[in-house]
Amino acid sequence: MNARLTVLLAVLTLLASGCGSSAPGGEPPDYGKALAGAPAPLAALYEQGNALLDGGVEAYERRLERLRGYPVVVNLWASWCGPCRFEFPWFQEATARYGKRIAFLGIDKEDSDDAAETFLREEPLPYPSYTDPDEEIAESIDDGATRGLPTTAFYDRAGGLAFLKLGPYDDAAELRADIERYALGGGAEGG
């Protein structure tokens, strides 16, 4: 109960402050510099940064197939979701830190494209998000266990679902720990 209360208070504080970025200096990382030299499959992914992609489950699964050989971290979010907005800067930082070794993707669930595009102008991502207005992609992940938001799915290098985090991260360190554990297999430090 204390963890829920802490998250609720943090979200209310964020909402009261206008939902601005909590990234250092209030600005997202310099993705061009951080991701320069990424392997070709990851560089191709990041060329679509901040884009909302259509195509449903088929397009999402084709993308995962093209990313085989790399762990993939998928964040399910929506512009109207307070906890999603709260943790967004941590995904920005994590992508800058780990994006040369790990693929990052988003799924914009139950959201309007206009609202999502407005939010992404405020909190840009170096990776694309698939639109999922009818929750078809979300339901394809672990047989629909991703009912709430935010949710984060971790896929291993072979494309298998390694871990599903239901609910928000409490802080950036918790997200980094899950990336180290489920995407990188423990112990590796981002660079």
Secondary structure, 3 states (H helix, E strand, C coil): CHHHHHHHHHHHHHHHCCCCCCCHHHCCCCHHHHHCCCCHHHHHHHCCCCCEECCHHHHHHHHHHHCCCCCEEEEEECCCCHHHHHHHHHHHHHHHHHCCCCEEEEEEECCCHHHHHHHHHHCCCCCCEEEECCCHHHHHHHHHCCCCCCEEEEECCCCCEEEEEECCCCCHHHHHHHHHHHHCCCCCCCC
